[in-house]
Amino acid sequence: MTATLSYFSGCHGVSKRGVEEIAETVLGVPIALGTVANLEQEVSDALAPAHAEAIEAVRQADVKFADETSWKLWGKLCWLWAAATSGVAAFVIHAQRGGQGLAAILGETIEGIVHSDRWHVYLQVPEERRQLCWAHLKRDFQKIVDCGGPSVFVGRRGLRLVQELFVAWHAFQAGTITRQRLKDLIAPLERRMSNTLLKGAFGSDARVAKFCENLIYLEPALWTFVKVQNVEPTNNFMERLVRLAVLWRRRSFGCNSVAGCRFVERILTVVQTCRLRENNTLEYLAKAVHAHRSGTACPSLVTE
């Protein structure tokens, strides 16, 4: 029952009062509202080893996705950081959006290739070990077109490049072309992008010029997906995983305690990792609670 009630709140967004009502009307177990919160904290304590295990797995991965979104603690702005591989997702709530926040999720020394947006904190990862999100770039190019002005050509050329890039990528994903053919198709796009960014950087539109200068500095990080296996041209995979946290924030406006933040980051880690691995989330929660109560080791989240 403890696992089930926390599953309702942590996976399906049921409020504490809603969980209280479900326990009474569906399970036939009348409980107090404070008991719901206490059971969540017991689940949080039970999941602490699994959370640490997931964070370590993501840090050691050769390729990982990363993102962050705002959160609230007693109405004060903080940040929910997320990182994931194809089979493990980890979440951490931290007070800062800067380097300390990134270190909380990926460690002081960041290993492997990181998918991300262009938020400046990711600059500590070398360009050759990054992959920028082309979905974000598509939106940026569209904004340039919508704003008009003398540098509108940058946006139009960028949108054409994005379209051709995704045609090639989707063909590669479908198995209709080889990686060598993908490289051959992307090579002229790299040259066109470089020329476009140079012309935009020397243009009269200061806003577009700054955008182009920043991209020129990060240009190697645009094309990592062409050369390295398991790297994708977008960060959409991570954004889909973060969606559950965003919906939670919109419903609850964050947390009212540090302990509540720990429950959020731990239950999100377990729910999303179980989904990625196609494991039964409720079964894992029940095993973790049983192990916690019996004083035995928490079941592995990333190897089962």
C-alpha positions as CSV (number, residue, x, y, z in Angstrom):
1,M,0.0,0.0,0.0
2,T,2.8,2.4,0.8
3,A,4.3,1.8,-2.6
4,T,1.0,2.2,-4.3
5,L,0.1,5.5,-2.7
6,S,3.5,7.0,-3.6
7,Y,3.1,5.7,-7.1
8,F,-0.1,7.6,-7.5
9,S,1.5,10.9,-6.4
10,G,4.9,10.4,-7.9
11,C,3.9,8.9,-11.2
12,H,0.4,10.1,-11.9
13,G,0.3,13.5,-10.2
14,V,-2.4,12.7,-7.7
15,S,-2.5,15.3,-4.8
16,K,-2.1,14.2,-1.2
17,R,-5.8,14.8,-0.6
18,G,-6.5,12.7,-3.7
19,V,-4.3,9.9,-2.4
20,E,-6.1,10.1,0.9
21,E,-9.4,9.7,-0.8
22,I,-8.2,6.8,-3.0
23,A,-6.9,5.0,0.1
24,E,-10.3,5.2,1.7
25,T,-12.7,4.7,-1.2
26,V,-10.7,2.3,-3.4
27,L,-8.4,0.4,-0.9
28,G,-10.8,0.7,2.0
29,V,-8.0,2.0,4.3
30,P,-8.9,5.3,5.9
31,I,-5.7,7.3,6.6
32,A,-4.9,10.8,7.7
33,L,-3.4,13.4,5.3
34,G,-0.3,13.5,7.4
35,T,0.1,9.8,7.0
36,V,0.2,10.2,3.2
37,A,3.2,12.6,3.6
38,N,4.9,10.3,6.1
39,L,4.6,7.3,3.7
40,E,6.1,9.4,0.9
41,Q,9.1,10.2,3.1
42,E,9.5,6.5,3.9
43,V,9.5,5.8,0.2
44,S,12.0,8.6,-0.3
45,D,14.3,7.1,2.3
46,A,13.9,3.7,0.7
47,L,14.8,5.0,-2.8
48,A,17.9,6.9,-1.7
49,P,20.4,4.1,-2.8
50,A,18.6,3.7,-6.1
51,H,18.8,7.5,-6.7
52,A,22.6,7.5,-6.0
53,E,23.0,4.4,-8.2
54,A,21.2,6.1,-11.1
55,I,23.3,9.3,-10.8
56,E,26.5,7.4,-10.8
57,A,25.4,5.4,-13.9
58,V,24.6,8.6,-15.8
59,R,27.9,10.2,-14.8
60,Q,29.9,7.2,-16.1
61,A,28.0,6.9,-19.4
62,D,29.8,7.6,-22.6
63,V,26.8,9.5,-24.0
64,K,24.3,11.4,-21.9
65,F,21.5,13.9,-22.3
66,A,21.1,16.9,-19.9
67,D,18.6,19.6,-19.2
68,E,17.3,21.8,-16.4
69,T,14.0,23.4,-15.5
70,S,12.8,25.7,-12.8
71,W,11.4,24.5,-9.5
72,K,10.3,26.1,-6.3
73,L,11.1,25.5,-2.6
74,W,8.8,27.5,-0.4
75,G,8.2,29.8,-3.3
76,K,11.9,30.5,-3.9
77,L,13.3,29.7,-7.3
78,C,15.6,26.7,-7.6
79,W,16.3,24.2,-10.4
80,L,15.5,20.7,-11.2
81,W,18.5,19.2,-13.1
82,A,18.1,16.1,-15.2
83,A,20.4,13.7,-17.0
84,A,19.8,10.5,-18.8
85,T,21.1,7.7,-21.0
86,S,19.0,5.4,-23.1
87,G,18.3,3.2,-20.0
88,V,18.8,5.4,-16.9
89,A,17.3,8.8,-15.9
90,A,18.4,10.9,-12.9
91,F,17.0,14.0,-11.3
92,V,18.4,16.4,-8.8
93,I,16.9,19.6,-7.3
94,H,19.5,22.2,-6.6
95,A,19.5,25.9,-5.6
96,Q,21.6,27.0,-8.5
97,R,21.5,26.9,-12.3
98,G,25.2,27.4,-12.6
99,G,28.2,25.2,-12.3
100,Q,27.4,23.8,-8.9
101,G,24.0,22.6,-10.1
102,L,25.5,20.9,-13.1
103,A,28.1,19.3,-10.9
104,A,25.3,17.9,-8.6
105,I,24.0,15.9,-11.5
106,L,27.1,15.1,-13.7
107,G,29.9,15.4,-11.2
108,E,32.8,17.8,-10.7
109,T,34.6,16.2,-13.7
110,I,32.2,15.6,-16.5
111,E,32.9,12.5,-18.6
112,G,31.6,11.5,-22.0
113,I,29.5,13.3,-24.6
114,V,26.8,15.6,-23.4
115,H,23.6,16.6,-25.3
116,S,22.4,20.0,-24.2
117,D,21.1,23.4,-25.3
118,R,23.3,26.4,-25.4
119,W,23.0,27.5,-21.8
120,H,26.4,28.9,-20.8
121,V,27.0,26.5,-17.9
122,Y,27.6,23.7,-20.4
123,L,30.7,25.6,-21.8
124,Q,32.8,23.7,-19.3
125,V,32.4,20.7,-21.5
126,P,34.7,20.8,-24.5
127,E,32.9,21.4,-27.8
128,E,34.1,18.1,-29.3
129,R,32.3,16.3,-26.4
130,R,29.0,18.1,-26.8
131,Q,26.0,17.9,-29.1
132,L,23.8,20.9,-29.4
133,C,20.1,20.5,-30.0
134,W,19.1,21.2,-33.6
135,A,15.4,21.5,-32.5
136,H,16.4,24.6,-30.5
137,L,18.3,25.9,-33.5
138,K,15.3,25.5,-35.7
139,R,13.3,27.7,-33.4
140,D,16.1,30.3,-33.3
141,F,16.3,30.4,-37.0
142,Q,12.5,30.8,-37.2
143,K,12.7,33.7,-34.8
144,I,15.2,35.4,-37.0
145,V,12.9,35.1,-40.0
146,D,9.9,36.3,-38.0
147,C,11.8,39.4,-36.8
148,G,12.8,40.4,-40.4
149,G,15.6,42.9,-40.9
150,P,18.8,42.8,-43.0
151,S,20.0,39.5,-41.6
152,V,16.8,37.6,-42.3
153,F,18.8,35.5,-44.8
154,V,20.5,33.8,-41.8
155,G,17.2,32.5,-40.6
156,R,16.0,31.3,-44.0
157,R,19.3,29.5,-44.8
158,G,19.3,28.0,-41.4
159,L,15.8,26.6,-41.8
160,R,16.8,25.0,-45.1
161,L,19.8,23.5,-43.5
162,V,17.7,22.1,-40.7
163,Q,15.3,20.5,-43.1
164,E,18.0,18.8,-45.2
165,L,19.8,17.7,-42.0
166,F,16.7,15.9,-40.6
167,V,16.0,14.3,-44.0
168,A,19.4,12.7,-43.9
169,W,19.2,11.8,-40.2
170,H,15.8,10.2,-40.5
171,A,17.1,8.2,-43.5
172,F,20.0,7.0,-41.4
173,Q,17.7,6.1,-38.5
174,A,15.5,4.1,-40.8
175,G,18.5,2.2,-42.0
176,T,18.2,3.3,-45.7
177,I,21.6,4.9,-45.7
178,T,25.0,4.1,-44.0
179,R,26.9,6.3,-41.6
180,Q,29.4,7.0,-44.4
181,R,26.5,8.2,-46.6
182,L,25.3,10.3,-43.7
183,K,28.7,11.9,-43.5
184,D,28.7,12.6,-47.2
185,L,25.3,14.3,-47.0
186,I,26.2,16.4,-44.0
187,A,29.6,17.6,-45.2
188,P,28.1,20.2,-47.6
189,L,25.7,21.3,-44.9
190,E,28.7,22.0,-42.6
191,R,30.3,24.2,-45.2
192,R,27.0,26.1,-45.9
193,M,26.5,26.6,-42.2
194,S,30.0,28.0,-41.7
195,N,29.5,30.5,-44.6
196,T,26.1,31.5,-43.3
197,L,27.3,32.1,-39.7
198,L,30.3,34.2,-41.0
199,K,28.1,36.4,-43.1
200,G,25.7,36.8,-40.2
201,A,28.4,37.6,-37.8
202,F,29.6,40.5,-39.9
203,G,26.1,41.8,-40.7
204,S,24.5,45.0,-39.5
205,D,21.9,43.3,-37.2
206,A,23.6,43.2,-33.8
207,R,21.3,40.6,-32.3
208,V,21.8,38.1,-35.2
209,A,25.5,38.9,-35.3
210,K,25.8,37.9,-31.6
211,F,23.9,34.7,-32.3
212,C,26.2,33.8,-35.2
213,E,29.3,34.6,-33.2
214,N,28.2,32.3,-30.4
215,L,27.4,29.5,-32.8
216,I,30.8,29.9,-34.6
217,Y,32.5,29.3,-31.2
218,L,30.4,26.2,-30.6
219,E,30.4,25.0,-34.2
220,P,32.1,21.6,-33.6
221,A,29.3,20.7,-31.2
222,L,26.8,20.9,-34.0
223,W,28.1,17.8,-35.8
224,T,29.1,15.3,-33.2
225,F,26.1,13.1,-34.1
226,V,27.5,12.6,-37.5
227,K,30.7,10.9,-36.2
228,V,29.8,9.3,-32.9
229,Q,27.4,6.3,-32.4
230,N,24.4,6.8,-30.1
231,V,24.6,10.6,-30.4
232,E,21.5,12.3,-31.8
233,P,21.0,15.8,-33.4
234,T,18.4,16.9,-30.8
235,N,17.9,16.8,-27.1
236,N,14.2,15.8,-27.5
237,F,14.8,12.6,-25.6
238,M,15.7,14.5,-22.4
239,E,12.9,17.0,-22.8
240,R,10.4,14.2,-23.0
241,L,11.7,12.8,-19.7
242,V,11.6,16.2,-18.0
243,R,8.0,16.7,-19.1
244,L,6.7,14.7,-16.1
245,A,8.6,17.1,-13.8
246,V,7.2,20.1,-15.6
247,L,3.7,18.9,-15.2
248,W,4.3,18.2,-11.5
249,R,5.6,21.8,-11.0
250,R,2.6,23.3,-12.7
251,R,0.2,21.4,-10.5
252,S,2.0,21.8,-7.1
253,F,4.1,25.0,-7.6
254,G,7.1,23.1,-6.3
255,C,7.8,21.8,-2.7
256,N,7.4,23.2,0.8
257,S,10.3,21.4,2.3
258,V,13.8,20.0,1.5
259,A,12.5,16.5,2.3
260,G,9.8,17.1,-0.3
261,C,12.4,17.9,-2.9
262,R,14.3,14.7,-2.1
263,F,11.0,12.7,-2.6
264,V,10.5,14.4,-6.0
265,E,13.9,13.8,-7.4
266,R,14.0,10.2,-6.1
267,I,10.6,9.1,-7.3
268,L,11.1,10.8,-10.7
269,T,14.4,9.0,-11.1
270,V,12.8,5.6,-10.4
271,V,9.6,6.2,-12.4
272,Q,11.5,7.4,-15.6
273,T,14.2,4.8,-15.3
274,C,11.7,2.0,-14.9
275,R,9.9,3.3,-18.0
276,L,13.1,3.4,-20.0
277,R,13.9,-0.2,-19.0
278,E,10.3,-1.4,-19.4
279,N,10.2,-2.5,-15.8
280,N,7.1,-2.4,-13.6
281,T,7.5,0.8,-11.5
282,L,5.1,-0.3,-8.7
283,E,6.8,-3.7,-8.3
284,Y,10.2,-1.9,-7.9
285,L,8.8,0.5,-5.3
286,A,7.3,-2.3,-3.3
287,K,10.6,-4.2,-3.3
288,A,12.5,-1.0,-2.3
289,V,10.1,-0.4,0.6
290,H,10.3,-4.0,1.7
291,A,14.1,-3.9,1.7
292,H,14.1,-0.7,3.6
293,R,11.9,-2.0,6.3
294,S,13.8,-5.3,6.6
295,G,17.2,-3.6,6.6
296,T,18.4,-5.3,3.5
297,A,20.0,-3.9,0.4
298,C,17.9,-1.8,-2.0
299,P,17.3,-3.7,-5.3
300,S,19.4,-2.4,-8.2
301,L,17.6,0.1,-10.3
302,V,19.9,0.0,-13.3
303,T,20.8,-3.7,-13.6
304,E,17.4,-5.5,-13.1
